[in-house]
Amino acid sequence: MNPFRYERAADAPSAVALLAQAPNGAFLAGGTNLVDHLKLGVRQPELLVDVTHLPFDRIEPLPDGGVRIGALVRNSDLAADRTIRQRYPLLSEALLAGASGQLRNLATTGGNLLQRTRCVYSGCPAREGYHRELAILGTSEACVATHPSDMAVALVALDAQVHTLGPAGARTIPLVDLHRLPGKEPQRDTLLEHGELITAVDLPPLAFAARSRYRKVRDRASYAFALVSVAAALDVADGVVRDVRLALGGVAHKPWRAWKAEAALRGTPATEKTFQRAAEAELADAQPLPGNAFKVSLARNLIVRTLLDLLETAEEETQP
Ligand SMILES: Cc1cc2nc3c(=O)[nH]c(=O)nc-3n(C[C@H](O)[C@H](O)[C@H](O)COP(=O)(O)OP(=O)(O)OC[C@H]3O[C@@H](n4cnc5c(N)ncnc54)[C@H](O)[C@@H]3O)c2cc1C
């Protein structure tokens, strides 16, 4: 590991100011992703700014009925929070589907969002290599790596907003826009500028998110990244889809909001057939590689099964 300076930030503005002076420096939160990269030599920062003592460790109600999650709320605490479990169960399920208990105890909301893609290649010979975990949507010639965070998939489905403080001031970014598709700059995972600190994530009020699910398919039952995952919330009335939120993990360089499937579902009868058509509409643009073509049918089946599960729950709830 290369030598580096360590500073503990007293407040958010000084954390930002410290990092602004270190072009290769980084914020340190739980360290569960960053420290791996330091050990592997993937990152060689001259300065680490420890942000773990900043006052962003609370989950608070917002005046509009939404919820604010501080950037330093640990993944375990967020998953266990009563409000999150009751009102946004897909978020709790997504967190519990990720990493391990020990890692979740350290990992933070901000760090989870900014974990790097887990590509074993550098170069990039991935297209001619082993494809099983790679992307099928939104890929470029330069990169076919997938975004690793489970939590981010649930947050994208929920229309979460990210608050940041950077050298240019504070801003709010829709989470769906935070992560980038690779294009010609695959090394830039997000649109954040150097030294921009995530301070909080807001969940808007969404009554039907109380009926939501996160489902993850992976090669082992635990401690593995998603081959494909689905975050879904469904609002059904009189057998018709009134509203829906759908996002996919493990298929693209960013958490993939399934806008086309959502549009195909709204106002249609809630049946297996319409769920299937919607999934196919979303996956029509998929460009799988020879070794991951299975992800197209896996994603389709996972979307359909998850929506059917939510429909069954809705029907049970409305039975006299
Ligand atoms: C073995 C293993 C298995 C895993 N499996 C999964 C899995 O199945 N699903 C899953 O989703 N994740 C998985 N993870 C990843 C884990 O969720 C992340 O490592 C963790 O969430 C990162 O959070 P952290 O606080 O430790 O971030 P850190 O490692 O501290 O930071 C990560 C990055 O974010 C930056 N950063 C941190 N906080 C902020 C902030 N507030 N503002 C701006 N930048 C910031 C850091 O500079 C760094 O670049 C796994 C990790 C390991 C080691």
The ligand as an SDF file (V2000), in Angstrom:
LIG
                    3D

 53 58  0  0  0  0  0  0  0  0999 V2000
  -16.8200   -9.4030    0.0560 C   0  0  0  0  0  0  0  0  0  0  0  0
  -17.7680   -8.3070   -0.2740 C   0  0  0  0  0  0  0  0  0  0  0  0
  -19.0280   -8.6200   -0.7590 C   0  0  0  0  0  0  0  0  0  0  0  0
  -19.9220   -7.6030   -1.0850 C   0  0  0  0  0  0  0  0  0  0  0  0
  -21.1560   -7.9160   -1.5830 N   0  0  0  0  0  0  0  0  0  0  0  0
  -22.0230   -6.9220   -1.9070 C   0  0  0  0  0  0  0  0  0  0  0  0
  -23.2990   -7.2040   -2.4600 C   0  0  0  0  0  0  0  0  0  0  0  0
  -23.6780   -8.3520   -2.6550 O   0  0  0  0  0  0  0  0  0  0  0  0
  -24.1180   -6.1600   -2.7510 N   0  0  0  0  0  0  0  0  0  0  0  0
  -23.7430   -4.8640   -2.5420 C   0  0  0  0  0  0  0  0  0  0  0  0
  -24.5230   -3.9620   -2.8240 O   0  0  0  0  0  0  0  0  0  0  0  0
  -22.5350   -4.5700   -2.0420 N   0  0  0  0  0  0  0  0  0  0  0  0
  -21.6770   -5.5590   -1.7270 C   0  0  0  0  0  0  0  0  0  0  0  0
  -20.4440   -5.2580   -1.2360 N   0  0  0  0  0  0  0  0  0  0  0  0
  -19.9990   -3.8640   -1.2360 C   0  0  0  0  0  0  0  0  0  0  0  0
  -20.3610   -3.1040    0.0210 C   0  0  0  0  0  0  0  0  0  0  0  0
  -21.7540   -2.8730    0.0290 O   0  0  0  0  0  0  0  0  0  0  0  0
  -19.5960   -1.7760   -0.0820 C   0  0  0  0  0  0  0  0  0  0  0  0
  -18.2320   -2.0830    0.1150 O   0  0  0  0  0  0  0  0  0  0  0  0
  -20.0470   -0.7580    0.9330 C   0  0  0  0  0  0  0  0  0  0  0  0
  -21.4060   -0.4700    0.8050 O   0  0  0  0  0  0  0  0  0  0  0  0
  -19.2440    0.5410    0.7710 C   0  0  0  0  0  0  0  0  0  0  0  0
  -19.5800    1.4240    1.8180 O   0  0  0  0  0  0  0  0  0  0  0  0
  -18.4250    2.0570    2.7250 P   0  0  0  0  0  0  0  0  0  0  0  0
  -19.0720    3.0180    3.6450 O   0  0  0  0  0  0  0  0  0  0  0  0
  -17.5790    0.9990    3.3590 O   0  0  0  0  0  0  0  0  0  0  0  0
  -17.6040    2.8340    1.5940 O   0  0  0  0  0  0  0  0  0  0  0  0
  -16.0510    3.1890    1.5110 P   0  0  0  0  0  0  0  0  0  0  0  0
  -15.2770    1.9750    1.1610 O   0  0  0  0  0  0  0  0  0  0  0  0
  -15.6160    3.9790    2.6870 O   0  0  0  0  0  0  0  0  0  0  0  0
  -16.1080    4.1810    0.2590 O   0  0  0  0  0  0  0  0  0  0  0  0
  -16.4680    3.7340   -1.0410 C   0  0  0  0  0  0  0  0  0  0  0  0
  -16.2960    4.9090   -2.0050 C   0  0  0  0  0  0  0  0  0  0  0  0
  -17.2320    5.9370   -1.7030 O   0  0  0  0  0  0  0  0  0  0  0  0
  -16.5800    7.1730   -1.3880 C   0  0  0  0  0  0  0  0  0  0  0  0
  -17.3910    7.7590   -0.3230 N   0  0  0  0  0  0  0  0  0  0  0  0
  -17.7650    7.1720    0.8460 C   0  0  0  0  0  0  0  0  0  0  0  0
  -18.6500    7.9600    1.5030 N   0  0  0  0  0  0  0  0  0  0  0  0
  -18.8200    9.0710    0.7480 C   0  0  0  0  0  0  0  0  0  0  0  0
  -19.6230   10.2410    0.8600 C   0  0  0  0  0  0  0  0  0  0  0  0
  -20.4380   10.4450    1.9200 N   0  0  0  0  0  0  0  0  0  0  0  0
  -19.5640   11.1770   -0.1200 N   0  0  0  0  0  0  0  0  0  0  0  0
  -18.7640   10.9960   -1.2030 C   0  0  0  0  0  0  0  0  0  0  0  0
  -17.9730    9.9110   -1.3610 N   0  0  0  0  0  0  0  0  0  0  0  0
  -18.0120    8.9460   -0.4090 C   0  0  0  0  0  0  0  0  0  0  0  0
  -15.1680    6.7660   -0.9750 C   0  0  0  0  0  0  0  0  0  0  0  0
  -14.2320    7.8100   -1.2150 O   0  0  0  0  0  0  0  0  0  0  0  0
  -14.9180    5.5830   -1.9080 C   0  0  0  0  0  0  0  0  0  0  0  0
  -14.5600    6.0320   -3.1760 O   0  0  0  0  0  0  0  0  0  0  0  0
  -19.5410   -6.2500   -0.8900 C   0  0  0  0  0  0  0  0  0  0  0  0
  -18.2900   -5.9400   -0.3710 C   0  0  0  0  0  0  0  0  0  0  0  0
  -17.3920   -6.9500   -0.0590 C   0  0  0  0  0  0  0  0  0  0  0  0
  -16.0500   -6.5830    0.4890 C   0  0  0  0  0  0  0  0  0  0  0  0
  1  2  1  0
  2  3  1  0
  2 52  2  0
  3  4  2  0
  4  5  1  0
  4 50  1  0
  5  6  2  0
  6  7  1  0
  6 13  1  0
  7  8  2  0
  7  9  1  0
  9 10  1  0
 10 11  2  0
 10 12  1  0
 12 13  2  0
 13 14  1  0
 14 15  1  0
 14 50  1  0
 15 16  1  0
 16 17  1  0
 16 18  1  0
 18 19  1  0
 18 20  1  0
 20 21  1  0
 20 22  1  0
 22 23  1  0
 23 24  1  0
 24 25  2  0
 24 26  1  0
 24 27  1  0
 27 28  1  0
 28 29  2  0
 28 30  1  0
 28 31  1  0
 31 32  1  0
 32 33  1  0
 33 34  1  0
 33 48  1  0
 34 35  1  0
 35 36  1  0
 35 46  1  0
 36 37  1  0
 36 45  1  0
 37 38  2  0
 38 39  1  0
 39 40  1  0
 39 45  2  0
 40 41  1  0
 40 42  2  0
 42 43  1  0
 43 44  2  0
 44 45  1  0
 46 47  1  0
 46 48  1  0
 48 49  1  0
 50 51  2  0
 51 52  1  0
 52 53  1  0
M  END
$$$$
